[in-house]
Amino acid sequence: MPIIIPKQLQNPYFRFVKLGLWNSWKNQKTKTFKTFDPKEYEVLKQDKVWKPQGKAPQELGWQKTNNYTYDDISLLEHLNNLGIIGGYGSLCILDIDNRELAEELLNKFETFTVKTGSQGYHFYFKSPHKTNHVFKDKNGEWRADRYQAVIPPSRHPNGNYYEVLKDLPIKELSEKETIEIISPYLREENESLSISPLDNEPMEVAPLDRSREEMKAVCSFIMRGFNQLQVYEQMNQFVKWKDGTPQYRDLTYNKALKWCLDTRLKSNPLEHLESNTIKIDVESENWTQALYTDRDLENYQMPSQDYIVIDMIPREQVGILVGYSGERKTFVMLHTAICIASGKPVFGIMDVPKKAKVLIIDEENGKPEIAKRIKSLKAGMNITDPLEIAYLSYFNSKLDQPSKQKKILEFIEQYKPEVIFVDCLQRVLSIDIDKENQLLSEFFTSFIRPTVTKHKCSWVFVHHYRKRDSKSKYVNPLDEIRGASELRNYIRFAWGIQRPGKVVNGNDTDKILIKQLKMSNAPASDDRVISFTNQQDGSLTVKFEGFAEDVLNTEQLCAEAIKQWLIDENKITFISSEVIDAEPGGFKKTTINSALKILINTKILKKLKKGSYELIGQILDEKPQEVST
């Protein structure tokens, strides 16, 4: 019989994980499994050899990709326990183990509440505070970042069931309200202990709360290559730093910065520079970050990548959203901007760690069109409050002209956006990006990159592929972007957007394929399928349909694989046996023949004679009729 997920957890943004059998235990030495009677629970709990599986995820990668929505058939037919993952859909779980404290909070919070198998309570909230905390005296935890909690109707290893105690809507909290709730229970010497999302075990952080220790810590982070924003975020674990004034933090940082540079000059061969032709500004953060020697590299550890949108938009980087006309690039951009400003997951699956200010520079659309699209997208996401998004449209924003650069920089200095979207790259430049490579290079090196460094922001440019005729050679999609010879050297991430097939369900739903074309210092991600659906009330909903290999039918996937094969092999004409022998995508003869028919019907291929084909359409330029909004 299928499992019934509690009504309040049936949210398309939430993500769930499959756990083990409630009475199954794993022997840590022999790696074998055994079921035990609940009467033996207390004894087994004290035995470090045995680990209960009823609360343990059963699949790798469950924090990011290998998880499930509430209506996934595979999840509902899972016979063992289930968990819900904190962070998705801004979900946070306050897990209280202390009986006395739990009873006190039970009378305080009117939100969805679960009684756990150990007789504690799980209080559910939606909050932008996505930092995990362990409370003092082991009273409980705040689970907010890919840390799972067992849900009803699961069963505890001691035999008790998890039960819904208060079937109420999940209460939404602001950042301030969240801090007010959890701060009384945080450890006094250190405001929090971070929880590792990988193993669900607390990671000890040294208790540091004195000015001298803070100065030492700031110096350590600077010497390890952290920029100013990363240092400030790392230092939030210190009580005095977190509660201190901006003047105190800036003074401490600047003193540490000067000390780091002075120390480097005294301890390595660079000390002669100050007396020679190069003048060193010891107050310059840029100089400290740019200057290093081989000695500095010996113990250098690469800092982990910080994200504005997890696995999509890295912080303080430059990237593009690229596609042909009519591929819904602007809608993807606007949806992403709304998610960043509201803290909601992009496409419902790509987390926004915290809300951020957004600036949109749009030379494609005026205020009426932007307003119509933003209103429909916000309505589809049930967002009614104003967001911290600033729009600049039809400003004739030629960002390569000094006068316009000055005005834009003045606004960035005042507004302090963390991400800047530009629609589109060619329209904000006075040069031809396909011909004037040197000027394009100067634009990124003299304006965009310094802006990123100084103002700690990311730039995301909406961009286009080059137009091609049927005699063109087909190469990697990144080589097909306009200005590719220079641009691909400066972008750190790129997302391709295209329609994988025709509009479905009349003119109500449109499916879009999102491809990761480039992501520096990060593993490749699977292609995703997103749908845009026009509702009768005028709202536009955006939904994650699934990964391409799961959502698109086999023949469609094979057709995509054949097109990629044509790109890789620079094929204009070919015979069917070439494709069959190559087995693009691992598909076999029957599926390949069906896929070739799809490509003929969609005017990508022309059949010359039996078994012989010619490429007549543009592989990356499939443009079904635009869906109205």
C-alpha positions as CSV (number, residue, x, y, z in Angstrom):
1,M,0.0,0.0,0.0
2,P,1.5,3.4,-1.0
3,I,2.7,5.7,1.8
4,I,0.7,8.8,2.4
5,I,2.9,11.9,2.9
6,P,1.5,14.3,5.5
7,K,-0.7,17.0,3.9
8,Q,1.4,19.9,5.1
9,L,4.5,18.4,3.5
10,Q,2.9,18.0,0.1
11,N,4.8,21.0,-1.3
12,P,6.4,20.7,-4.8
13,Y,9.5,22.6,-3.6
14,F,10.2,20.1,-0.7
15,R,12.5,17.1,-1.2
16,F,12.4,13.7,0.4
17,V,14.9,10.9,1.0
18,K,14.5,7.1,1.3
19,L,15.7,5.7,4.6
20,G,16.3,2.2,5.8
21,L,14.1,-0.4,7.5
22,W,13.1,0.8,11.0
23,N,14.4,-2.3,12.9
24,S,17.5,-2.9,10.7
25,W,21.0,-2.3,12.1
26,K,24.4,-2.2,10.4
27,N,27.5,-3.8,11.9
28,Q,30.2,-1.2,11.4
29,K,33.0,-3.8,11.5
30,T,31.6,-6.6,9.3
31,K,29.3,-4.3,7.1
32,T,26.5,-6.8,7.6
33,F,22.9,-6.0,8.5
34,K,20.5,-7.5,11.0
35,T,17.1,-6.8,12.4
36,F,16.5,-6.6,16.2
37,D,13.6,-6.5,18.5
38,P,12.7,-3.0,19.8
39,K,13.4,-4.3,23.3
40,E,17.1,-4.4,22.5
41,Y,17.2,-0.8,21.4
42,E,18.7,0.7,24.6
43,V,21.5,-1.9,24.6
44,L,22.3,-1.5,20.9
45,K,22.3,2.3,21.2
46,Q,25.2,2.1,23.7
47,D,27.1,-0.4,21.4
48,K,29.3,1.6,19.0
49,V,29.5,-1.4,16.7
50,W,25.8,-1.3,15.6
51,K,24.3,1.6,13.7
52,P,20.5,1.9,13.2
53,Q,19.4,2.1,9.5
54,G,15.9,3.4,10.1
55,K,17.2,7.0,10.1
56,A,20.0,6.6,7.6
57,P,19.7,7.6,3.9
58,Q,20.0,4.6,1.6
59,E,21.2,6.4,-1.6
60,L,24.3,8.5,-2.3
61,G,24.0,12.1,-3.4
62,W,20.6,12.5,-1.6
63,Q,21.5,16.0,-0.5
64,K,21.5,17.5,-4.1
65,T,20.2,15.2,-6.8
66,N,19.2,11.7,-5.6
67,N,16.0,12.8,-3.8
68,Y,12.3,12.9,-4.5
69,T,9.2,15.1,-4.6
70,Y,6.2,14.2,-2.4
71,D,4.3,12.7,-5.4
72,D,7.1,10.5,-6.7
73,I,5.8,7.0,-7.2
74,S,9.2,5.5,-6.3
75,L,9.0,7.3,-3.0
76,L,5.4,6.4,-2.2
77,E,6.1,2.7,-2.9
78,H,9.2,2.7,-0.6
79,L,8.5,0.2,2.1
80,N,10.9,1.6,4.7
81,N,11.2,4.9,6.5
82,L,11.2,8.3,4.8
83,G,12.9,11.6,5.6
84,I,12.5,15.2,4.5
85,I,15.5,17.4,3.6
86,G,16.0,20.8,5.3
87,G,16.7,23.7,3.0
88,Y,14.6,22.9,0.0
89,G,11.6,25.3,-0.3
90,S,13.2,27.2,2.6
91,L,12.1,24.4,4.9
92,C,13.7,24.3,8.4
93,I,13.1,21.8,11.2
94,L,13.6,22.6,14.8
95,D,14.4,19.3,16.4
96,I,14.0,19.3,20.2
97,D,15.1,16.3,22.2
98,N,14.8,17.8,25.7
99,R,11.3,16.8,27.0
100,E,10.8,19.8,29.2
101,L,11.9,22.3,26.6
102,A,9.8,20.4,24.0
103,E,6.7,20.8,26.0
104,E,7.4,24.5,26.6
105,L,7.8,25.1,22.8
106,L,4.8,23.0,22.0
107,N,2.6,25.7,23.7
108,K,4.5,28.5,22.0
109,F,4.6,27.5,18.3
110,E,1.5,27.2,16.1
111,T,3.0,25.3,13.2
112,F,3.1,21.9,11.7
113,T,4.5,19.7,14.5
114,V,5.6,16.0,14.6
115,K,6.1,13.8,17.7
116,T,9.2,11.7,17.1
117,G,9.7,8.1,17.9
118,S,12.1,9.2,20.8
119,Q,9.2,11.3,22.2
120,G,10.8,14.6,21.1
121,Y,9.3,17.1,18.8
122,H,10.0,18.4,15.2
123,F,8.7,21.9,14.7
124,Y,8.5,22.8,11.0
125,F,9.2,26.4,9.7
126,K,10.0,28.2,6.4
127,S,12.9,30.5,7.0
128,P,15.7,32.2,5.0
129,H,18.1,31.3,7.9
130,K,19.9,28.4,6.1
131,T,22.6,27.6,8.7
132,N,22.6,24.4,10.7
133,H,22.9,24.7,14.5
134,V,23.4,22.3,17.4
135,F,22.0,23.7,20.7
136,K,23.9,23.7,24.0
137,D,23.5,20.8,26.4
138,K,22.4,18.6,23.4
139,N,18.9,20.0,23.7
140,G,18.2,19.9,20.0
141,E,19.2,21.2,16.5
142,W,18.1,23.6,13.8
143,R,18.2,21.6,10.6
144,A,18.2,24.0,7.6
145,D,20.9,23.0,5.1
146,R,20.5,19.5,3.5
147,Y,20.1,17.8,6.9
148,Q,17.2,15.3,6.9
149,A,14.5,14.6,9.5
150,V,12.4,11.4,9.7
151,I,8.7,12.0,8.9
152,P,5.5,10.1,9.7
153,P,4.4,7.4,9.3
154,S,8.0,6.2,9.8
155,R,8.9,4.1,12.8
156,H,11.8,4.6,15.3
157,P,14.2,1.8,16.0
158,N,12.7,1.6,19.5
159,G,9.4,0.6,18.0
160,N,7.5,4.0,18.4
161,Y,5.9,5.7,15.4
162,Y,6.5,9.3,14.2
163,E,3.1,11.0,14.5
164,V,1.6,14.3,13.3
165,L,0.8,16.2,16.5
166,K,-0.3,19.5,15.0
167,D,-1.7,19.4,11.5
168,L,-1.3,23.1,10.9
169,P,0.2,25.1,8.0
170,I,4.0,25.5,8.2
171,K,4.8,28.9,9.8
172,E,6.9,31.3,7.8
173,L,9.6,33.2,9.8
174,S,11.8,36.2,8.9
175,E,15.6,36.0,9.5
176,K,15.1,38.2,12.6
177,E,12.3,36.0,14.0
178,T,14.4,32.9,13.4
179,I,17.4,34.4,15.3
180,E,15.1,35.4,18.2
181,I,13.8,31.8,18.5
182,I,17.1,29.9,18.3
183,S,19.6,32.3,19.9
184,P,18.6,31.5,23.6
185,Y,19.6,27.9,23.0
186,L,22.9,28.4,21.1
187,R,26.2,27.6,22.8
188,E,27.5,30.7,24.7
189,E,31.1,30.4,23.7
190,N,30.3,30.1,20.0
191,E,27.0,31.0,18.4
192,S,26.7,27.8,16.5
193,L,28.2,24.4,15.6
194,S,27.8,23.7,11.9
195,I,26.3,20.4,10.9
196,S,27.9,18.6,8.0
197,P,25.3,17.8,5.4
198,L,27.4,14.8,4.3
199,D,27.3,12.7,7.4
200,N,24.8,14.5,9.7
201,E,27.5,14.7,12.4
202,P,28.3,17.9,14.2
203,M,31.6,19.5,13.3
204,E,33.4,21.0,16.3
205,V,34.5,24.6,15.9
206,A,36.9,26.1,18.3
207,P,35.4,28.6,20.8
208,L,36.9,31.9,19.7
209,D,35.5,35.2,21.1
210,R,38.4,37.6,21.9
211,S,39.7,40.4,19.7
212,R,43.2,39.0,19.6
213,E,41.9,35.6,18.5
214,E,39.7,37.2,15.9
215,M,42.6,39.2,14.5
216,K,44.6,35.9,14.2
217,A,41.7,34.2,12.5
218,V,41.3,37.1,10.0
219,C,45.0,36.9,9.1
220,S,44.7,33.2,8.7
221,F,41.8,33.5,6.2
222,I,43.6,36.2,4.2
223,M,46.8,34.2,4.0
224,R,44.8,31.3,2.7
225,G,43.5,33.3,-0.2
226,F,40.0,34.3,1.0
227,N,38.6,37.5,-0.4
228,Q,37.0,40.1,1.9
229,L,33.5,38.8,1.5
230,Q,34.5,35.3,2.3
231,V,36.5,36.4,5.3
232,Y,33.5,38.3,6.7
233,E,31.3,35.3,6.3
234,Q,33.8,32.9,7.9
235,M,34.2,35.3,10.8
236,N,30.5,35.2,11.7
237,Q,31.2,32.2,13.9
238,F,32.9,34.6,16.4
239,V,30.5,36.3,18.9
240,K,32.2,39.7,19.1
241,W,32.7,39.9,15.3
242,K,29.0,38.9,14.6
243,D,27.7,41.4,17.1
244,G,30.2,44.1,16.5
245,T,29.7,47.3,14.5
246,P,30.7,47.5,10.8
247,Q,33.5,49.9,11.8
248,Y,35.0,47.3,14.2
249,R,34.9,44.6,11.5
250,D,36.4,46.9,8.9
251,L,39.2,48.1,11.3
252,T,40.1,44.5,12.2
253,Y,40.1,43.4,8.6
254,N,42.3,46.4,7.4
255,K,44.8,45.8,10.2
256,A,45.0,42.1,9.4
257,L,45.4,42.9,5.7
258,K,48.4,45.3,6.3
259,W,50.0,42.7,8.7
260,C,49.7,40.0,6.1
261,L,51.3,42.1,3.4
262,D,54.1,43.3,5.7
263,T,54.8,39.7,6.8
264,R,55.0,38.5,3.2
265,L,57.5,41.2,2.2
266,K,59.7,40.4,5.2
267,S,59.7,36.6,4.7
268,N,60.3,36.2,0.9
269,P,62.3,37.6,-1.9
270,L,59.6,40.2,-2.8
271,E,61.0,42.6,-0.1
272,H,63.1,44.4,-2.7
273,L,60.1,45.5,-4.7
274,E,59.2,48.4,-2.3
275,S,62.6,50.0,-2.9
276,N,62.6,49.5,-6.7
277,T,60.2,50.6,-9.5
278,I,57.0,49.1,-8.1
279,K,55.2,51.1,-5.4
280,I,53.2,49.0,-3.0
281,D,50.0,50.3,-1.5
282,V,49.8,48.3,1.8
283,E,46.1,49.2,2.2
284,S,45.2,47.6,-1.2
285,E,43.2,44.4,-1.0
286,N,43.7,43.8,-4.7
287,W,47.5,43.9,-4.2
288,T,47.4,41.4,-1.4
289,Q,45.3,39.0,-3.4
290,A,47.3,39.4,-6.6
291,L,50.8,39.1,-5.1
292,Y,52.1,35.7,-4.1
293,T,55.2,33.6,-4.5
294,D,55.9,29.9,-4.9
295,R,56.4,29.7,-1.1
296,D,52.8,30.9,-0.7
297,L,51.6,28.1,-2.9
298,E,53.1,25.3,-0.9
299,N,50.4,25.2,1.7
300,Y,47.7,26.9,-0.3
301,Q,44.2,25.3,0.0
302,M,41.6,26.2,-2.5
303,P,38.6,27.8,-0.8
304,S,35.2,26.1,-1.4
305,Q,33.0,27.8,-4.0
306,D,30.3,30.0,-2.6
307,Y,27.0,30.2,-4.6
308,I,24.2,32.7,-5.1
309,V,22.3,29.8,-6.5
310,I,23.6,26.4,-5.6
311,D,25.4,24.7,-8.5
312,M,24.0,27.4,-10.9
313,I,25.4,30.9,-10.2
314,P,28.7,31.1,-8.3
315,R,29.3,34.2,-6.1
316,E,31.6,36.8,-7.6
317,Q,31.8,35.2,-11.0
318,V,30.8,36.0,-14.6
319,G,28.6,33.8,-16.7
320,I,26.0,33.6,-19.5
321,L,22.5,32.2,-20.3
322,V,22.7,31.4,-24.0
323,G,20.3,30.2,-26.6
324,Y,18.5,31.2,-29.8
325,S,15.6,33.6,-30.2
326,G,12.4,32.4,-28.7
327,E,14.0,29.9,-26.3
328,R,12.7,31.7,-23.2
329,K,16.0,33.0,-22.0
330,T,14.5,36.1,-20.6
331,F,11.8,34.2,-18.7
332,V,14.5,31.9,-17.2
333,M,16.5,35.0,-16.2
334,L,13.5,36.8,-14.6
335,H,12.4,33.6,-12.8
336,T,16.0,33.2,-11.4
337,A,16.1,36.9,-10.4
338,I,12.8,36.5,-8.5
339,C,14.1,33.4,-6.7
340,I,17.3,35.1,-5.7
341,A,15.5,38.1,-4.3
342,S,12.8,36.0,-2.5
343,G,15.0,33.1,-1.3
344,K,13.0,30.5,-3.2
345,P,14.7,27.6,-5.0
346,V,15.3,28.2,-8.7
347,F,13.0,25.9,-10.7
348,G,12.0,24.5,-7.3
349,I,15.3,22.5,-7.0
350,M,18.3,24.8,-7.1
351,D,18.6,26.3,-3.6
352,V,19.2,30.0,-2.9
353,P,21.3,30.0,0.3
354,K,20.1,33.5,1.3
355,K,18.1,36.3,-0.3
356,A,20.2,38.8,-2.3
357,K,19.7,42.1,-4.1
358,V,19.4,41.9,-7.8
359,L,19.9,44.5,-10.6
360,I,18.5,43.8,-14.1
361,I,19.8,45.8,-17.0
362,D,17.4,45.2,-19.9
363,E,17.9,46.6,-23.3
364,E,15.5,44.0,-24.9
365,N,12.3,45.0,-23.2
366,G,10.7,48.1,-21.8
367,K,8.8,48.7,-18.6
368,P,5.4,47.4,-19.8
369,E,6.7,44.1,-21.0
370,I,8.9,43.6,-17.9
371,A,6.0,44.4,-15.6
372,K,3.7,41.9,-17.4
373,R,6.3,39.1,-17.2
374,I,7.3,39.8,-13.6
375,K,3.7,40.0,-12.4
376,S,2.8,36.7,-14.0
377,L,5.9,34.9,-12.6
378,K,5.4,36.3,-9.1
379,A,1.8,35.3,-9.2
380,G,2.8,31.8,-10.2
381,M,5.1,31.6,-7.2
382,N,2.5,33.1,-4.8
383,I,4.8,36.1,-4.1
384,T,2.9,39.3,-3.2
385,D,5.5,41.4,-1.4
386,P,7.8,43.7,-3.3
387,L,11.3,42.3,-3.8
388,E,14.7,43.9,-3.8
389,I,15.1,43.9,-7.5
390,A,16.1,47.1,-9.4
391,Y,15.4,47.4,-13.1
392,L,17.2,49.6,-15.7
393,S,15.6,49.3,-19.1
394,Y,16.0,51.3,-22.3
395,F,18.7,53.4,-20.7
396,N,20.9,52.9,-23.8
397,S,23.3,51.2,-21.4
398,K,26.4,51.0,-23.5
399,L,28.6,49.6,-20.8
400,D,31.8,49.9,-22.8
401,Q,31.4,53.7,-22.8
402,P,33.1,55.5,-19.9
403,S,30.2,57.9,-19.3
404,K,27.7,55.0,-18.9
405,Q,30.2,53.0,-16.9
406,K,30.4,55.8,-14.4
407,K,26.6,56.1,-14.0
408,I,26.2,52.3,-13.6
409,L,29.1,52.1,-11.1
410,E,27.5,55.0,-9.0
411,F,24.3,53.0,-8.8
412,I,26.0,49.7,-8.0
413,E,27.9,51.5,-5.2
414,Q,24.7,52.8,-3.8
415,Y,22.3,49.8,-4.3
416,K,24.9,47.1,-3.7
417,P,23.4,44.3,-5.8
418,E,25.0,40.8,-5.3
419,V,24.0,39.7,-8.8
420,I,23.5,41.7,-12.0
421,F,21.6,40.3,-15.0
422,V,22.0,41.8,-18.4
423,D,19.6,41.2,-21.3
424,C,21.5,41.0,-23.6
425,L,25.2,41.3,-24.0
426,Q,25.3,42.6,-27.6
427,R,22.7,45.3,-26.9
428,V,24.8,46.8,-24.0
429,L,27.9,47.2,-26.1
430,S,28.7,49.6,-28.9
431,I,31.0,47.1,-30.6
432,D,30.4,44.1,-32.8
433,I,31.3,41.3,-30.5
434,D,31.9,38.9,-33.4
435,K,34.5,41.2,-35.1
436,E,36.1,43.4,-32.4
437,N,37.7,40.8,-30.2
438,Q,40.3,43.1,-28.6
439,L,37.6,45.6,-27.5
440,L,35.5,42.8,-26.1
441,S,38.5,41.5,-24.2
442,E,39.1,45.0,-22.8
443,F,35.5,45.3,-21.7
444,F,35.8,42.2,-19.5
445,T,39.3,42.9,-18.2
446,S,39.0,46.7,-17.5
447,F,35.3,46.9,-16.5
448,I,33.5,43.7,-15.6
449,R,36.3,41.9,-13.7
450,P,37.2,45.0,-11.6
451,T,33.6,45.5,-10.8
452,V,33.3,41.9,-9.6
453,T,36.4,42.3,-7.4
454,K,35.5,45.7,-5.9
455,H,31.7,45.3,-5.4
456,K,31.6,41.5,-4.7
457,C,28.9,40.8,-7.3
458,S,28.2,38.3,-10.0
459,W,27.3,39.2,-13.6
460,V,25.0,37.0,-15.7
461,F,24.6,38.0,-19.4
462,V,21.8,36.7,-21.6
463,H,23.5,35.9,-24.9
464,H,22.9,34.3,-28.3
465,Y,24.4,31.7,-30.6
466,R,25.7,32.7,-34.0
467,K,23.3,32.3,-36.9
468,R,24.4,29.6,-39.3
469,D,23.4,28.1,-42.6
470,S,23.2,24.5,-43.5
471,K,26.7,24.4,-44.9
472,S,28.3,25.5,-41.6
473,K,30.4,23.1,-39.6
474,Y,29.0,22.2,-36.2
475,V,31.2,22.3,-33.2
476,N,30.9,22.5,-29.4
477,P,28.0,24.8,-28.4
478,L,30.4,27.1,-26.5
479,D,32.2,27.7,-29.8
480,E,28.9,28.7,-31.4
481,I,28.3,31.6,-29.0
482,R,28.8,35.1,-30.4
483,G,32.3,36.4,-29.7
484,A,33.3,32.8,-28.7
485,S,37.0,33.3,-29.4
486,E,37.3,35.9,-26.6
487,L,34.1,35.4,-24.5
488,R,34.6,31.8,-23.5
489,N,37.9,32.8,-21.8
490,Y,36.2,35.2,-19.4
491,I,33.0,33.4,-18.4
492,R,33.3,31.0,-15.5
493,F,29.9,29.4,-16.0
494,A,27.4,29.0,-18.9
495,W,23.9,27.6,-19.2
496,G,22.4,26.6,-22.5
497,I,18.6,27.0,-23.0
498,Q,16.6,25.3,-25.7
499,R,13.3,23.6,-26.5
500,P,13.7,19.9,-26.8
501,G,10.5,19.5,-28.8
502,K,7.2,21.0,-29.7
503,V,4.9,22.9,-27.4
504,V,2.7,20.4,-25.6
505,N,-0.9,20.7,-24.2
506,G,-2.0,23.2,-26.8
507,N,-0.5,26.6,-25.9
508,D,-0.7,26.1,-22.1
509,T,2.6,24.4,-21.3
510,D,6.1,24.9,-22.7
511,K,9.0,22.6,-21.9
512,I,12.6,24.0,-21.8
513,L,15.8,22.0,-21.7
514,I,18.5,23.5,-19.4
515,K,22.0,22.4,-20.1
516,Q,25.2,23.1,-18.1
517,L,27.7,24.1,-20.8
518,K,30.5,25.2,-18.4
519,M,31.0,25.4,-14.6
520,S,34.6,26.0,-13.5
521,N,35.8,24.1,-10.5
522,A,32.6,22.0,-10.2
523,P,31.4,18.7,-11.6
524,A,29.1,18.5,-14.6
525,S,25.4,18.3,-13.9
526,D,22.7,16.4,-15.7
527,D,20.4,18.2,-18.2
528,R,17.1,19.4,-16.6
529,V,13.7,19.8,-18.1
530,I,11.6,22.9,-16.9
531,S,8.0,23.7,-17.8
532,F,6.3,27.0,-18.1
533,T,2.5,26.8,-17.7
534,N,0.0,29.6,-18.3
535,Q,-2.8,29.4,-15.8
536,Q,-6.3,30.7,-16.3
537,D,-5.8,33.4,-13.7
538,G,-2.9,34.9,-15.8
539,S,-0.1,33.6,-13.6
540,L,2.8,31.7,-15.1
541,T,4.1,28.7,-13.1
542,V,7.6,27.3,-13.5
543,K,8.1,23.6,-12.6
544,F,11.0,21.2,-12.6
545,E,9.7,18.2,-14.7
546,G,12.8,16.0,-14.1
547,F,16.1,15.2,-15.6
548,A,16.2,14.9,-19.4
549,E,16.9,11.2,-19.4
550,D,13.8,10.6,-17.3
551,V,11.4,13.1,-18.8
552,L,12.1,13.1,-22.6
553,N,11.0,9.9,-24.4
554,T,13.7,7.6,-25.7
555,E,13.3,8.6,-29.4
556,Q,13.6,12.3,-28.4
557,L,16.7,11.6,-26.4
558,C,18.2,9.6,-29.2
559,A,17.5,12.5,-31.6
560,E,19.3,14.9,-29.3
561,A,22.2,12.4,-29.1
562,I,22.4,12.2,-32.9
563,K,22.4,16.0,-33.2
564,Q,25.3,16.1,-30.7
565,W,27.1,13.5,-32.8
566,L,26.7,15.6,-35.9
567,I,28.2,18.5,-34.0
568,D,31.1,16.5,-32.7
569,E,31.9,14.9,-36.1
570,N,31.2,18.0,-38.2
571,K,28.8,16.0,-40.3
572,I,26.7,17.6,-43.1
573,T,25.9,14.4,-45.0
574,F,26.1,10.8,-43.7
575,I,24.7,7.4,-44.1
576,S,22.7,5.5,-41.4
577,S,25.3,2.8,-40.9
578,E,27.7,5.5,-39.6
579,V,25.3,6.5,-36.9
580,I,24.4,2.9,-36.0
581,D,28.1,2.1,-35.7
582,A,28.7,5.1,-33.5
583,E,25.8,4.4,-31.2
584,P,25.4,8.0,-30.0
585,G,24.1,8.1,-26.5
586,G,24.3,4.3,-26.3
587,F,21.1,3.9,-28.3
588,K,20.6,0.8,-30.6
589,K,19.6,0.5,-34.2
590,T,15.8,0.5,-33.8
591,T,15.8,3.6,-31.7
592,I,18.2,5.4,-34.0
593,N,16.0,4.7,-37.0
594,S,13.0,6.2,-35.1
595,A,15.1,9.2,-34.1
596,L,16.1,9.8,-37.7
597,K,12.5,10.0,-38.6
598,I,11.9,12.6,-35.9
599,L,14.8,14.7,-37.3
600,I,13.3,14.4,-40.8
601,N,9.8,15.4,-39.6
602,T,11.2,18.4,-37.7
603,K,13.1,19.6,-40.8
604,I,16.6,19.0,-39.3
605,L,17.5,16.3,-41.8
606,K,16.6,15.5,-45.4
607,K,16.5,12.0,-46.7
608,L,18.5,11.9,-50.0
609,K,18.0,8.2,-50.7
610,K,17.6,5.0,-48.7
611,G,20.1,5.2,-45.8
612,S,21.5,8.5,-46.9
613,Y,20.8,11.9,-45.1
614,E,21.7,15.6,-45.4
615,L,21.6,18.2,-42.7
616,I,19.3,21.0,-43.8
617,G,18.3,22.6,-40.5
618,Q,20.2,24.4,-37.7
619,I,20.9,21.9,-35.0
620,L,20.7,24.4,-32.1
621,D,18.1,26.6,-33.6
622,E,14.7,24.9,-33.1
623,K,12.2,27.7,-32.7
624,P,8.6,26.5,-32.1
625,Q,6.0,29.3,-31.9
626,E,6.4,31.5,-28.8
627,V,3.9,30.8,-26.1
628,S,2.0,33.9,-25.1
629,T,2.0,35.0,-21.4
